[in-house]
């Protein structure tokens, strides 16, 4: 790293290593109620494509969705409260053999009696949730609240060994300490071994575990809340790891272990502090983490971060749910479905809701030629069908979206802003959206010569600024040929622009070259009160903190089309059919070139529900053709 870094520093003292992690864009249009009452909800995608959710609500309930969360079945109670013992805090998993397991936590009410213990139980279904087994014993702690056990978390290893982690006060009947314990099953959850200690900080309370296998398939990562970090003074999300080869045998993580770390470095920031962490993994290896905190306005809220493949360096903090004045979000969780859609599951004021988010590490512009008229239509050809590649506005409670396209002459940019208090004051305080572009990937901390700032104002003015390497600031710039239209309505406005490549100092479209980009909403709330929101964890002047931005050619790995036969694709929901010829093989590629599906039939269920994809068809005679699909 030093060999690469030092020459850069000699050229530009303000160069900064570019921020490369994903950011999550939450789509409020996907927010749905899963359970009208409940808490501690968890969600997974089943092998048949359905979503399954579970919650505690007068027992343990489950519900299903066959349309990726747009609608949900009526709740079904699979474990009832009996003998004054509420069943609480469920977790669920589907094993590789298809078995579904729901684990939960009996918590006796007062008056406590020695025949009713705090414990961990589970039930199994071998028919996709149609029927459930009798209750299966996993673990018991004591019968009083101060010495109970809590919050199960399930993990299946590649070998088929099944882990159930939980917070355990059982060993500490004379103190307030708590450890993370593990029970193992080698028969798909039918029987369980005795509890083993896996994480413990003496004098404190490790709690609420959530386990995954990291992308290397060689490391178990366990997130939990820890209130013992020096100088923090609160529960914060913490991560501990164990090599899969060790599998916690004669191994546990102490408070001083190098295998335990703060998920976010709270010693050096004022980020949200709080507990109830939940850890998951994106298909390409990055990790995501949620927890709850009253950070900000004092309301308990769900916060989500993106970490690296080692479950470290969590950043890009975001809040999925916009809460009303009397709302709160507690005991939340995350799920990852399809090819990387993140689902936030929140306990919102006594009910359970979900909302989808899209994790992206780079912005993309497809080749298209939109009509610049301030009306977003499917035929415009933006990256997403409804021009929502970027979805922001949670910080200032004004939803706005943005998207891109390009052709040989221009870069196209559009944004839709939900705003019922529009303010066109004909000045720098005007409402509007700013596009920031680093066309030469300078990755600087200050504006330099290759960086542009285009402020598309609600008063139909496009104010353009260019960075100055010598002055290290923005300077007014005349960008010839920018065509800009803004169409306001009572509740929102839409802007659309064509920016000639020559206005950005380029002779042609820089296909195949990485750039950096950012977007910012400016919302005037009256007078000189102006609120601004950019990409999470980004800075207005520092292009190092923006996102990678590329013009999208055909995705890599698809190859050259040798023939364009008289064939077509028919799409019905997720069902894709090749019509007109025999098929040898079909490969489906995401927009970034990742292969996300491979089939040997002409009729298949696609592994996606939205976005832009390339379908490469190899016919029985060896010829091939490619088709772009936008859903």
C-alpha positions as CSV (number, residue, x, y, z in Angstrom):
1,X,0.0,0.0,0.0
2,X,2.8,2.5,0.8
3,X,4.4,2.0,-2.5
4,X,1.2,3.0,-4.3
5,X,0.3,5.7,-1.8
6,X,3.5,7.8,-1.7
7,X,3.6,8.8,-5.4
8,X,0.0,10.0,-5.1
9,X,0.9,12.1,-2.1
10,X,3.8,13.7,-4.0
11,X,1.4,14.9,-6.7
12,X,-1.5,16.0,-4.5
13,X,-1.3,16.5,-0.8
14,X,-5.1,16.2,-0.5
15,X,-5.5,12.8,-2.1
16,X,-7.5,10.4,0.0
17,X,-8.0,6.6,-0.4
18,X,-11.5,6.4,-2.0
19,X,-14.5,5.2,0.0
20,X,-15.3,1.8,-1.6
21,X,-18.0,0.4,0.6
22,X,-21.7,0.0,-0.3
23,X,-24.4,2.4,0.8
24,X,-28.0,1.3,1.3
25,X,-30.8,3.3,-0.4
26,X,-34.0,2.7,1.4
27,X,-37.2,2.7,-0.6
28,X,-40.2,4.0,1.4
29,X,-42.5,2.8,-1.3
30,X,-41.9,-0.8,-0.2
31,X,-42.8,-0.2,3.5
32,X,-45.4,-2.7,4.5
33,X,-47.0,-4.0,7.7
34,X,-46.1,-7.7,8.4
35,X,-47.9,-8.2,11.7
36,X,-50.4,-5.8,13.2
37,X,-49.0,-6.6,16.6
38,X,-45.8,-8.1,17.8
39,X,-42.1,-7.5,18.4
40,X,-38.6,-9.1,18.0
41,X,-39.5,-10.0,14.5
42,X,-37.2,-12.0,12.1
43,X,-37.5,-12.7,8.4
44,X,-35.9,-15.1,5.9
45,X,-36.4,-16.0,2.2
46,X,-37.3,-19.7,1.8
47,X,-35.9,-22.0,-0.9
48,X,-39.2,-21.8,-2.8
49,X,-38.9,-17.9,-3.1
50,X,-41.4,-17.0,-0.4
51,X,-40.6,-14.8,2.5
52,X,-41.3,-16.1,6.0
53,X,-41.5,-13.9,9.1
54,X,-41.9,-14.7,12.7
55,X,-42.7,-12.6,15.8
56,X,-43.7,-12.7,19.4
57,X,-47.4,-11.8,19.9
58,X,-49.3,-13.8,22.5
59,X,-47.1,-16.7,21.6
60,X,-44.9,-17.3,18.5
61,X,-46.6,-16.4,15.2
62,X,-45.4,-16.8,11.6
63,X,-46.6,-15.3,8.3
64,X,-45.7,-15.8,4.6
65,X,-45.4,-13.6,1.5
66,X,-45.5,-14.9,-2.1
67,X,-44.8,-11.5,-3.6
68,X,-41.6,-10.4,-1.9
69,X,-43.4,-8.6,0.9
70,X,-46.0,-6.7,-0.9
71,X,-48.7,-8.7,0.9
72,X,-48.6,-11.1,3.8
73,X,-50.7,-14.1,4.9
74,X,-52.7,-14.0,8.1
75,X,-50.6,-14.8,11.1
76,X,-50.4,-18.4,12.3
77,X,-49.6,-19.2,15.9
78,X,-47.2,-22.1,16.1
79,X,-46.4,-21.9,19.9
80,X,-48.9,-20.7,22.4
81,X,-48.3,-19.1,25.8
82,X,-49.3,-21.6,28.5
83,X,-48.9,-21.8,32.3
84,X,-48.2,-18.0,32.6
85,X,-45.1,-18.5,30.4
86,X,-44.9,-16.1,27.4
87,X,-43.0,-17.4,24.4
88,X,-40.7,-14.6,23.2
89,X,-37.9,-13.5,20.8
90,X,-38.1,-16.0,18.0
91,X,-35.4,-16.6,15.4
92,X,-35.8,-18.8,12.3
93,X,-33.7,-20.6,9.7
94,X,-34.2,-23.0,6.7
95,X,-31.6,-25.7,6.6
96,X,-30.0,-26.9,3.4
97,X,-32.3,-30.0,3.4
98,X,-35.4,-27.7,3.5
99,X,-36.2,-28.1,7.2
100,X,-37.5,-24.9,8.8
101,X,-36.7,-24.3,12.5
102,X,-38.1,-21.6,14.7
103,X,-36.3,-21.1,18.0
104,X,-37.8,-19.1,20.9
105,X,-37.4,-18.1,24.5
106,X,-39.9,-19.0,27.3
107,X,-39.9,-16.2,29.9
108,X,-42.1,-17.0,32.9
109,X,-44.1,-14.2,34.5
110,X,-44.3,-13.6,38.2
111,X,-44.9,-15.2,40.6
112,X,-41.8,-17.3,39.8
113,X,-41.9,-21.0,40.6
114,X,-39.1,-23.5,40.3
115,X,-41.0,-25.7,37.8
116,X,-41.1,-22.9,35.2
117,X,-37.7,-22.0,33.9
118,X,-36.4,-19.4,31.5
119,X,-35.2,-21.4,28.6
120,X,-34.7,-21.9,24.8
121,X,-37.0,-24.1,22.8
122,X,-37.6,-24.8,19.1
123,X,-40.0,-26.3,16.6
124,X,-39.3,-27.9,13.2
125,X,-41.3,-28.1,10.0
126,X,-40.3,-30.5,7.2
127,X,-43.2,-29.5,4.9
128,X,-42.5,-25.8,4.2
129,X,-44.3,-24.6,7.3
130,X,-47.6,-26.4,6.8
131,X,-47.2,-28.4,10.0
132,X,-44.9,-28.1,13.0
133,X,-43.3,-30.6,15.4
134,X,-43.9,-30.7,19.2
135,X,-41.7,-28.4,21.2
136,X,-38.1,-29.4,21.4
137,X,-35.9,-28.7,24.5
138,X,-32.7,-26.8,23.9
139,X,-31.6,-25.2,27.2
140,X,-32.8,-24.1,30.6
141,X,-31.5,-21.4,32.9
142,X,-33.0,-20.6,36.3
143,X,-36.6,-19.7,37.1
144,X,-36.0,-16.0,38.0
145,X,-35.6,-13.1,35.7
146,X,-32.2,-12.2,37.1
147,X,-30.8,-15.6,36.2
148,X,-32.5,-16.3,32.9
149,X,-31.4,-16.9,29.3
150,X,-32.4,-14.9,26.3
151,X,-32.6,-14.2,22.5
152,X,-31.8,-17.3,20.4
153,X,-29.9,-17.0,17.1
154,X,-29.6,-19.9,14.6
155,X,-26.7,-20.7,12.2
156,X,-26.1,-23.8,10.1
157,X,-22.5,-24.7,9.2
158,X,-21.5,-26.2,5.8
159,X,-21.1,-29.5,7.5
160,X,-24.7,-29.5,8.6
161,X,-23.9,-28.9,12.2
162,X,-26.5,-26.5,13.6
163,X,-25.7,-23.8,16.2
164,X,-28.1,-22.0,18.5
165,X,-26.5,-19.0,20.3
166,X,-28.2,-17.2,23.2
167,X,-27.5,-14.7,26.0
168,X,-27.0,-16.6,29.2
169,X,-27.2,-15.5,32.8
170,X,-27.6,-19.1,34.1
171,X,-23.9,-19.5,35.2
172,X,-24.0,-16.2,37.2
173,X,-26.6,-16.6,39.9
174,X,-24.7,-14.4,42.3
175,X,-23.7,-11.6,40.0
176,X,-25.3,-9.5,37.2
177,X,-22.9,-10.9,34.5
178,X,-24.0,-12.5,31.3
179,X,-22.2,-14.6,28.6
180,X,-23.0,-15.7,25.1
181,X,-23.6,-19.5,25.1
182,X,-23.9,-22.0,22.3
183,X,-25.8,-25.3,22.0
184,X,-25.1,-27.7,19.0
185,X,-27.3,-30.1,17.1
186,X,-26.1,-32.7,14.7
187,X,-29.5,-34.1,13.6
188,X,-31.2,-31.0,12.2
189,X,-32.4,-29.6,15.4
190,X,-34.1,-32.8,16.8
191,X,-31.7,-33.0,19.8
192,X,-29.3,-30.5,21.3
193,X,-26.0,-30.6,23.3
194,X,-25.2,-28.8,26.5
195,X,-24.5,-25.1,26.6
196,X,-20.9,-23.9,26.0
197,X,-19.5,-20.5,26.7
198,X,-18.3,-18.6,23.5
199,X,-18.0,-14.9,24.6
200,X,-17.7,-13.4,28.1
201,X,-16.4,-10.1,29.4
202,X,-15.9,-10.4,33.2
203,X,-18.1,-7.9,35.1
204,X,-20.4,-7.1,32.2
205,X,-23.2,-8.4,30.1
206,X,-22.7,-9.7,26.6
207,X,-26.1,-10.1,25.1
208,X,-28.4,-10.5,22.1
209,X,-26.2,-12.5,19.7
210,X,-26.6,-12.7,16.0
211,X,-24.4,-15.2,14.0
212,X,-23.3,-15.5,10.4
213,X,-20.6,-17.3,8.4
214,X,-18.3,-14.8,6.7
215,X,-17.7,-14.7,2.9
216,X,-14.4,-16.7,3.3
217,X,-16.5,-19.7,4.5
218,X,-13.9,-20.2,7.1
219,X,-14.9,-17.8,9.9
220,X,-17.9,-17.6,12.2
221,X,-18.8,-14.0,13.1
222,X,-21.0,-13.2,16.1
223,X,-22.5,-9.8,16.7
224,X,-23.8,-8.9,20.2
225,X,-24.2,-6.0,22.6
226,X,-21.4,-5.3,25.0
227,X,-21.6,-2.7,27.8
228,X,-18.0,-3.1,28.9
229,X,-16.0,-1.0,26.5
230,X,-13.8,1.6,28.3
231,X,-15.0,5.2,27.8
232,X,-18.2,4.3,26.0
233,X,-20.6,4.0,28.9
234,X,-23.3,2.2,27.0
235,X,-24.2,-1.0,25.2
236,X,-22.7,-0.9,21.7
237,X,-22.6,-3.5,18.8
238,X,-19.6,-5.7,19.1
239,X,-18.2,-8.5,16.9
240,X,-16.4,-11.7,17.9
241,X,-15.0,-14.2,15.5
242,X,-13.9,-17.9,15.6
243,X,-12.2,-19.9,12.9
244,X,-14.7,-22.5,11.4
245,X,-12.0,-25.1,11.8
246,X,-11.9,-24.4,15.6
247,X,-15.7,-24.2,15.8
248,X,-15.6,-22.8,19.4
249,X,-14.1,-26.0,20.8
250,X,-11.9,-25.0,23.8
251,X,-12.3,-21.5,22.5
252,X,-14.1,-18.4,23.8
253,X,-13.7,-14.7,23.3
254,X,-12.8,-12.7,26.4
255,X,-13.2,-8.9,26.9
256,X,-9.5,-8.3,26.1
257,X,-9.3,-10.7,23.1
258,X,-8.0,-9.5,19.8
259,X,-10.9,-11.5,18.3
260,X,-13.4,-9.1,19.8
261,X,-13.9,-5.5,18.4
262,X,-16.3,-2.6,18.3
263,X,-18.4,-2.7,15.2
264,X,-18.1,1.1,15.0
265,X,-15.2,2.9,16.7
266,X,-17.3,4.7,19.3
267,X,-14.2,6.1,21.1
268,X,-13.6,8.5,18.3
269,X,-17.1,9.5,17.1
270,X,-20.5,10.5,18.2
271,X,-22.4,7.8,16.3
272,X,-25.5,6.0,17.7
273,X,-24.9,4.0,20.8
274,X,-27.3,1.2,21.8
275,X,-28.0,-2.5,21.7
276,X,-30.0,-5.3,20.0
277,X,-27.6,-5.8,17.1
278,X,-28.4,-8.0,14.1
279,X,-25.8,-9.2,11.6
280,X,-26.2,-10.4,8.1
281,X,-24.1,-10.8,4.9
282,X,-24.6,-9.5,1.3
283,X,-24.1,-12.0,-1.6
284,X,-20.8,-10.3,-2.6
285,X,-19.3,-10.6,1.0
286,X,-19.9,-7.2,2.6
287,X,-21.6,-7.4,6.0
288,X,-24.6,-5.4,7.3
289,X,-25.5,-4.6,10.9
290,X,-28.5,-3.1,12.6
291,X,-29.0,-1.9,16.1
292,X,-31.3,0.3,18.1
293,X,-30.5,3.7,19.6
294,X,-32.0,7.0,20.7
295,X,-29.3,8.8,18.8
296,X,-30.4,12.1,17.3
297,X,-33.8,13.3,18.5
298,X,-34.0,10.9,21.4
299,X,-36.5,8.5,19.8
300,X,-35.5,4.9,19.7
301,X,-34.7,4.2,16.0
302,X,-33.3,1.4,13.9
303,X,-29.9,2.2,12.5
304,X,-28.1,0.1,9.8
305,X,-24.4,0.1,8.8
306,X,-22.4,-1.6,6.0
307,X,-19.1,-3.3,7.0
308,X,-16.4,-5.2,5.0
309,X,-16.0,-8.9,4.4
310,X,-14.4,-9.4,7.8
311,X,-17.3,-7.8,9.7
312,X,-15.2,-4.7,10.5
313,X,-15.2,-1.0,9.7
314,X,-19.0,-0.5,9.7
315,X,-20.0,2.8,8.1
316,X,-22.7,4.5,6.0
317,X,-25.1,4.7,8.9
318,X,-28.7,5.0,7.8
319,X,-32.2,4.7,9.2
320,X,-34.7,2.7,7.2
321,X,-37.9,3.9,8.8
322,X,-39.2,7.4,8.9
323,X,-41.0,7.6,12.3
324,X,-43.9,9.8,13.3
325,X,-43.7,12.0,16.4
326,X,-45.0,9.3,18.7
327,X,-43.4,6.3,17.0
328,X,-40.3,4.2,17.9
329,X,-38.5,1.3,16.4
330,X,-37.2,-1.4,18.8
331,X,-35.9,-5.0,18.6
332,X,-35.3,-4.9,14.9
333,X,-33.6,-7.3,12.4
334,X,-32.3,-7.6,8.9
335,X,-32.7,-10.0,6.0
336,X,-31.1,-10.3,2.6
337,X,-33.2,-11.7,-0.2
338,X,-32.9,-12.3,-4.0
339,X,-29.5,-11.1,-5.3
340,X,-28.8,-8.6,-2.5
341,X,-32.0,-6.7,-1.5
342,X,-31.8,-5.8,2.1
343,X,-35.0,-6.0,4.2
344,X,-35.3,-4.0,7.4
345,X,-37.8,-5.5,9.9
346,X,-38.8,-3.1,12.6
347,X,-40.8,-3.3,15.7
348,X,-42.7,0.0,15.1
349,X,-44.8,1.1,18.1
350,X,-46.1,-2.4,18.8
351,X,-46.6,-3.6,15.2
352,X,-44.1,-5.2,12.8
353,X,-43.2,-3.5,9.5
354,X,-40.7,-4.1,6.7
355,X,-38.9,-1.9,4.2
356,X,-36.5,-2.8,1.4
357,X,-33.2,-1.2,0.7
358,X,-30.7,-1.5,-2.1
359,X,-27.0,-1.9,-1.3
360,X,-24.8,-0.5,-4.0
361,X,-21.1,0.3,-4.1
362,X,-21.2,2.1,-7.4
363,X,-23.6,4.2,-9.5
364,X,-24.1,3.4,-13.1
365,X,-25.5,5.0,-16.3
366,X,-26.9,2.8,-19.1
367,X,-26.7,3.8,-22.7
368,X,-29.9,5.5,-23.6
369,X,-31.3,8.8,-24.9
370,X,-34.0,10.1,-22.6
371,X,-36.4,12.9,-23.7
372,X,-35.4,15.8,-21.4
373,X,-38.9,17.1,-20.6
374,X,-39.2,16.7,-16.9
375,X,-41.4,13.6,-17.2
376,X,-39.9,10.3,-16.2
377,X,-41.1,7.5,-18.4
378,X,-40.1,3.8,-18.8
379,X,-38.9,4.5,-22.4
380,X,-36.3,7.1,-21.1
381,X,-33.9,4.2,-20.3
382,X,-32.5,5.3,-16.9
383,X,-30.7,2.8,-14.7
384,X,-33.9,1.8,-13.0
385,X,-37.3,1.7,-14.7
386,X,-38.8,4.3,-12.3
387,X,-35.5,6.3,-12.2
388,X,-34.8,5.4,-8.6
389,X,-31.1,4.3,-8.6
390,X,-30.6,6.7,-5.7
391,X,-33.2,7.0,-3.0
392,X,-32.5,9.4,-0.2
393,X,-34.2,11.9,2.1
394,X,-34.4,10.1,5.4
395,X,-32.2,12.6,7.2
396,X,-34.3,15.6,6.3
397,X,-37.6,13.8,5.8
398,X,-38.0,14.8,2.2
399,X,-37.8,11.8,-0.1
400,X,-35.8,12.3,-3.3
401,X,-34.6,10.0,-6.0
402,X,-32.0,10.3,-8.8
403,X,-30.8,8.4,-11.8
404,X,-28.5,8.5,-14.8
405,X,-28.2,7.6,-18.5
406,X,-25.8,8.5,-21.2
407,X,-25.2,8.6,-24.9
408,X,-22.2,9.6,-27.1
409,X,-23.0,13.3,-26.7
410,X,-24.3,13.8,-23.1
411,X,-24.7,12.6,-19.6
412,X,-28.4,12.5,-18.5
413,X,-29.5,13.2,-14.9
414,X,-32.9,13.2,-13.4
415,X,-34.4,13.6,-9.9
416,X,-37.8,13.5,-8.3
417,X,-38.3,15.4,-5.0
418,X,-41.3,15.0,-2.7
419,X,-41.8,18.5,-1.4
420,X,-45.0,20.3,-0.4
421,X,-43.2,23.4,0.7
422,X,-41.3,24.3,-2.5
423,X,-39.2,27.4,-2.3
424,X,-37.9,29.0,-5.5
425,X,-36.2,32.1,-4.0
426,X,-33.9,32.8,-7.1
427,X,-30.7,32.5,-5.1
428,X,-28.3,30.1,-3.6
429,X,-31.0,29.3,-0.9
430,X,-33.3,27.9,-3.6
431,X,-34.6,24.4,-3.4
432,X,-33.0,22.0,-5.8
433,X,-30.7,19.0,-6.4
434,X,-26.9,19.1,-6.9
435,X,-25.0,16.6,-9.0
436,X,-21.3,16.3,-8.1
437,X,-19.0,14.6,-10.6
438,X,-15.3,13.7,-10.4
439,X,-14.6,12.8,-14.0
440,X,-10.9,11.9,-13.5
441,X,-11.2,9.9,-10.3
442,X,-9.1,12.4,-8.4
443,X,-10.4,11.2,-5.0
444,X,-9.4,14.4,-3.2
445,X,-10.4,16.0,0.1
446,X,-10.9,19.4,-1.6
447,X,-12.4,20.5,-5.0
448,X,-9.8,20.1,-7.8
449,X,-9.7,20.7,-11.6
450,X,-11.6,17.5,-12.6
451,X,-14.5,18.0,-10.2
452,X,-17.8,19.6,-11.2
453,X,-20.8,20.7,-9.1
454,X,-24.1,21.3,-11.0
455,X,-26.9,22.8,-8.9
456,X,-30.2,22.3,-10.6
457,X,-32.4,24.9,-8.9
458,X,-36.2,24.9,-8.7
459,X,-36.2,28.3,-10.3
460,X,-35.0,26.6,-13.6
461,X,-31.4,27.9,-13.2
462,X,-28.5,25.5,-13.5
463,X,-25.6,26.9,-11.5
464,X,-22.3,25.2,-12.3
465,X,-19.1,25.2,-10.3
466,X,-15.7,23.7,-11.0
467,X,-13.0,22.7,-8.6
468,X,-9.7,24.6,-8.6
469,X,-6.6,22.6,-7.8
470,X,-4.6,25.7,-7.0
471,X,-7.3,27.4,-4.9
472,X,-8.7,24.3,-3.3
473,X,-12.3,25.5,-3.6
474,X,-15.3,25.8,-6.0
475,X,-15.3,28.5,-8.6
476,X,-18.1,29.6,-10.9
477,X,-18.0,27.9,-14.2
478,X,-19.7,28.5,-17.6
479,X,-20.9,25.0,-18.8
480,X,-22.1,25.5,-22.4
481,X,-24.9,23.5,-23.7
482,X,-26.6,22.1,-20.5
483,X,-30.2,21.5,-21.3
484,X,-32.3,21.6,-18.1
485,X,-36.0,21.3,-17.4
486,X,-37.8,21.3,-14.1
487,X,-41.6,20.5,-13.7
488,X,-43.1,21.4,-10.3
489,X,-46.4,20.2,-9.0
490,X,-48.2,20.6,-5.6
491,X,-46.5,17.7,-3.8
492,X,-43.3,17.1,-5.8
493,X,-41.1,18.4,-8.6
494,X,-39.1,16.5,-11.3
495,X,-36.0,17.8,-12.9
496,X,-34.2,16.4,-15.9
497,X,-31.0,17.5,-17.6
498,X,-28.7,16.7,-20.5
499,X,-25.1,17.6,-19.8
500,X,-22.8,17.6,-22.8
501,X,-19.5,15.8,-22.3
502,X,-17.8,18.8,-23.6
503,X,-19.2,20.9,-20.7
504,X,-17.3,18.5,-18.4
505,X,-14.1,18.9,-20.2
506,X,-14.4,15.7,-22.1
507,X,-14.3,15.0,-25.9
508,X,-16.5,11.9,-25.7
509,X,-18.3,9.6,-23.3
510,X,-15.6,8.1,-20.9
511,X,-16.8,4.5,-21.3
512,X,-14.7,2.0,-19.3
513,X,-13.3,4.7,-17.0
514,X,-14.3,5.0,-13.4
515,X,-15.5,8.3,-12.1
516,X,-16.8,9.4,-8.7
517,X,-20.3,10.9,-8.2
518,X,-22.6,12.3,-5.4
519,X,-26.0,13.9,-5.2
520,X,-27.3,16.4,-2.7
521,X,-30.8,17.7,-2.0
522,X,-31.2,21.3,-0.8
523,X,-34.5,22.1,0.9
524,X,-35.3,25.6,2.0
525,X,-37.6,25.4,5.1
526,X,-38.1,29.2,5.2
527,X,-35.8,32.2,5.1
528,X,-32.2,31.2,5.4
529,X,-33.0,27.8,7.0
530,X,-31.7,25.3,4.5
531,X,-31.3,21.6,5.0
532,X,-29.1,19.5,2.9
533,X,-28.6,15.7,2.5
534,X,-25.9,13.8,0.5
535,X,-25.0,10.2,0.1
536,X,-24.5,8.5,3.5
537,X,-21.0,9.1,4.9
538,X,-20.1,11.5,2.1
539,X,-18.8,15.1,2.1
540,X,-19.7,17.9,-0.3
541,X,-16.1,18.8,-1.1
542,X,-14.3,15.5,-0.8
543,X,-14.7,13.3,-3.9
544,X,-12.9,10.5,-2.1
545,X,-16.1,10.1,0.0
546,X,-18.4,9.9,-3.1
547,X,-19.4,6.7,-4.9
548,X,-17.8,5.1,-7.9
549,X,-19.6,6.0,-11.1
550,X,-19.4,4.2,-14.4
551,X,-21.0,4.3,-17.9
552,X,-22.4,0.9,-18.4
553,X,-21.2,-1.1,-21.4
554,X,-22.4,-4.7,-21.9
555,X,-21.5,-6.5,-18.6
556,X,-18.1,-8.2,-18.6
557,X,-18.2,-12.0,-19.1
558,X,-21.0,-12.1,-21.6
559,X,-18.9,-12.4,-24.7
560,X,-19.5,-11.5,-28.4
561,X,-22.8,-12.3,-30.0
562,X,-22.1,-14.7,-32.9
563,X,-25.6,-14.6,-34.4
564,X,-28.8,-12.7,-33.9
565,X,-31.5,-15.4,-34.5
566,X,-35.2,-14.9,-34.8
567,X,-35.7,-15.4,-31.1
568,X,-37.3,-13.4,-28.3
569,X,-37.8,-13.4,-24.6
570,X,-41.2,-13.5,-23.0
571,X,-41.5,-12.3,-19.4
572,X,-44.4,-12.9,-17.0
573,X,-43.5,-11.8,-13.5
574,X,-40.3,-13.7,-12.7
575,X,-41.0,-16.4,-15.3
576,X,-38.8,-15.9,-18.4
577,X,-39.2,-18.0,-21.6
578,X,-37.1,-18.1,-24.7
579,X,-39.4,-18.2,-27.7
580,X,-38.5,-19.4,-31.2
581,X,-35.5,-21.8,-31.0
582,X,-34.0,-24.7,-29.0
583,X,-31.9,-23.7,-26.0
584,X,-28.6,-25.1,-24.9
585,X,-27.9,-22.7,-22.0
586,X,-29.1,-19.4,-20.6
587,X,-26.9,-17.2,-18.4
588,X,-28.3,-14.1,-16.5
589,X,-25.9,-11.3,-15.5
590,X,-26.4,-8.4,-13.1
591,X,-25.5,-4.9,-14.3
592,X,-22.1,-5.1,-12.7
593,X,-21.2,-8.3,-14.6
594,X,-21.9,-10.8,-11.8
595,X,-23.5,-14.0,-13.1
596,X,-26.7,-14.4,-11.0
597,X,-28.3,-17.4,-12.8
598,X,-27.6,-20.3,-15.2
599,X,-30.2,-22.5,-16.8
600,X,-30.4,-25.3,-19.4
601,X,-34.1,-24.9,-20.2
602,X,-36.0,-22.4,-22.3
603,X,-38.4,-21.6,-19.4
604,X,-37.1,-20.6,-16.0
605,X,-37.8,-18.6,-12.9
606,X,-35.4,-15.6,-12.9
607,X,-33.3,-14.9,-9.7
608,X,-34.4,-11.2,-9.7
609,X,-37.5,-9.1,-9.3
610,X,-36.2,-5.6,-10.3
611,X,-33.3,-3.9,-11.9
612,X,-31.4,-4.1,-15.2
613,X,-30.0,-7.5,-16.3
614,X,-28.5,-9.1,-19.4
615,X,-29.7,-12.5,-20.6
616,X,-27.2,-14.4,-22.8
617,X,-28.8,-17.3,-24.6
618,X,-26.8,-20.1,-26.3
619,X,-29.0,-22.0,-28.7
620,X,-28.8,-25.6,-29.7
621,X,-26.9,-24.8,-32.9
622,X,-24.2,-23.0,-30.8
623,X,-25.2,-19.5,-31.8
624,X,-25.8,-16.9,-29.1
625,X,-27.7,-13.7,-28.5
626,X,-28.0,-11.2,-25.7
627,X,-31.0,-9.3,-24.4
628,X,-31.2,-6.5,-21.9
629,X,-34.1,-6.8,-19.4
630,X,-35.3,-3.9,-17.3
631,X,-37.7,-4.9,-14.5
